[in-house]
Amino acid sequence: RFLQDSNDLLLRKSARLHSVLLGLLYPGELTFQLVQFSGGRSYGPTLPVDIGFDPTFNPAALPTAPTPGIRGIAALVDTGASESCIDNILAAQLQLPILDRRMISGVHGAKLTNMYLAQVHVPSLRFTIYGAFAGVDLLAGGSPHRALIGRTFLARFRMIYNGPTGDVTITSD
């Protein structure tokens, strides 16, 4: 019974957190380029992020960032992803709480996946997104990234991609 009550509470928290996915935003601009990992293959725009779940994090306490479980993780800025996601293996290593399971779809079709409670902080932008993140199999699929920064993040910024140079500029107004 205790587990059921705990799960019900987490599910209610998940729905509330997901519906009010917020961020801490400070005016600024960041320009970066496409990243090449070993093997010379070029990947999309990559940001270093800090990931974890800090239960003491208070979004109202600006400009305090959450205490991360890990720093400097490669996150792909993915304009095709409607939500931001975290690698399942990384989420397990960080022992991120699982809020629920939800059906998500991507290039490989639909899949039931864990939804993790986490904070992803982008130090270069002094910005934190928090709430429910879909678990995806990035490492298992051979990706050098451990997170996807999707439109839940990009909705708060202006992003300019310069194709010939590979420069990506993210600004907040």
C-alpha positions in Angstrom: 0.0 0.0 0.0 2.8 2.4 0.9 4.4 1.9 -2.6 1.1 2.4 -4.3 0.5 5.7 -2.4 4.1 6.8 -3.1 3.7 6.0 -6.8 0.3 7.9 -6.9 2.0 10.9 -5.3 4.9 10.8 -7.8 2.5 10.6 -10.7 0.5 13.6 -9.4 3.8 15.5 -8.9 4.9 14.5 -12.4 1.7 15.9 -14.0 2.1 19.1 -12.1 5.8 19.5 -12.9 5.3 18.6 -16.5 2.5 21.1 -16.9 4.5 23.9 -15.4 7.9 23.1 -16.9 9.8 26.4 -16.1 13.3 27.8 -16.4 15.5 30.4 -14.9 16.4 32.9 -17.6 18.9 35.6 -17.7 19.5 37.8 -20.8 22.5 36.7 -22.8 23.9 35.3 -26.0 25.8 32.1 -26.7 27.5 31.2 -30.0 28.9 27.7 -30.5 29.7 25.3 -33.4 28.8 21.8 -34.4 30.9 19.3 -32.5 33.2 16.6 -33.9 33.8 13.7 -31.7 36.4 10.9 -32.2 36.3 9.6 -35.7 35.9 13.0 -37.2 32.1 12.7 -37.6 30.3 16.0 -37.3 27.3 16.1 -34.9 24.7 18.8 -34.4 25.0 21.7 -32.0 26.2 20.5 -28.7 26.1 22.2 -25.3 27.8 21.2 -22.1 25.2 20.8 -19.4 25.0 19.7 -15.8 22.4 17.0 -14.9 21.0 15.7 -11.7 18.2 15.9 -9.2 18.7 18.3 -6.3 15.7 18.0 -4.0 16.7 21.3 -2.3 16.6 23.2 -5.6 14.2 26.2 -5.4 13.5 27.8 -8.8 12.3 31.0 -7.0 15.8 31.5 -5.5 17.4 33.2 -8.4 20.1 32.9 -9.5 20.9 29.7 -7.6 21.4 26.7 -9.9 20.7 23.1 -8.6 23.6 21.0 -7.3 24.3 18.7 -10.2 24.9 15.0 -10.1 27.3 15.3 -13.0 28.8 18.3 -14.9 29.9 18.9 -18.5 27.7 16.3 -20.2 27.4 16.7 -24.0 23.8 17.6 -24.9 22.6 17.8 -28.5 20.4 20.8 -29.3 17.7 18.9 -31.2 15.1 21.1 -33.0 13.2 18.0 -34.0 12.6 16.8 -30.4 9.5 18.2 -28.8 10.8 17.5 -25.3 14.2 17.4 -23.7 15.5 13.9 -22.9 18.1 12.2 -20.8 20.0 9.0 -21.6 18.6 6.0 -19.7 22.0 4.7 -18.6 23.0 8.2 -17.3 19.7 8.5 -15.5 20.3 5.1 -13.8 23.9 6.1 -12.8 22.5 9.3 -11.3 19.7 7.4 -9.7 17.1 9.9 -11.0 13.6 9.3 -9.7 11.2 7.7 -12.2 7.9 9.6 -12.2 6.0 7.4 -14.6 6.2 5.6 -17.9 4.9 7.2 -21.1 4.7 6.3 -24.8 7.1 8.5 -26.9 7.9 8.2 -30.6 10.9 9.0 -32.7 12.7 7.8 -35.8 12.6 4.2 -34.5 8.8 4.2 -33.8 6.9 4.4 -30.6 8.3 3.1 -27.3 7.2 3.0 -23.7 9.8 4.9 -21.7 10.6 6.1 -18.2 10.0 9.7 -17.3 12.7 10.9 -14.9 12.5 13.8 -12.5 15.6 15.9 -13.1 17.2 19.3 -13.5 19.3 20.1 -16.6 21.4 23.3 -16.1 23.1 25.1 -19.0 25.9 27.0 -17.2 26.8 29.1 -20.3 23.3 30.5 -20.4 22.7 30.4 -16.6 19.4 28.5 -17.4 17.8 25.5 -15.8 15.0 23.4 -17.1 13.4 21.0 -14.6 10.6 18.5 -14.4 9.9 15.3 -16.3 12.5 14.2 -18.9 11.9 11.2 -21.2 14.5 8.4 -20.9 16.1 7.6 -24.3 18.8 5.1 -25.4 21.5 7.5 -26.6 24.6 5.6 -25.4 23.2 2.3 -26.3 22.4 3.6 -29.8 26.0 4.8 -30.3 25.4 8.6 -29.7 28.2 10.6 -28.1 25.5 12.7 -26.4 23.9 12.0 -23.1 21.0 14.4 -23.3 18.8 16.0 -26.0 17.8 19.6 -25.6 14.4 19.9 -27.3 11.8 22.5 -27.9 10.8 22.6 -24.2 14.2 24.4 -23.9 14.3 26.2 -27.3 10.8 27.8 -26.8 12.5 30.3 -24.4 15.2 31.3 -26.8 16.0 32.5 -30.3 18.3 30.1 -32.2 20.1 31.0 -35.4 22.0 28.4 -37.4 24.6 29.5 -39.9 24.9 26.6 -42.3 28.1 27.5 -44.1 30.1 28.1 -40.9 28.3 25.7 -38.6 27.8 28.5 -36.0 24.8 28.3 -33.8 23.7 31.3 -31.8 21.2 31.1 -29.0 19.9 34.4 -27.5 17.4 35.4 -24.9 15.5 38.6 -25.3 
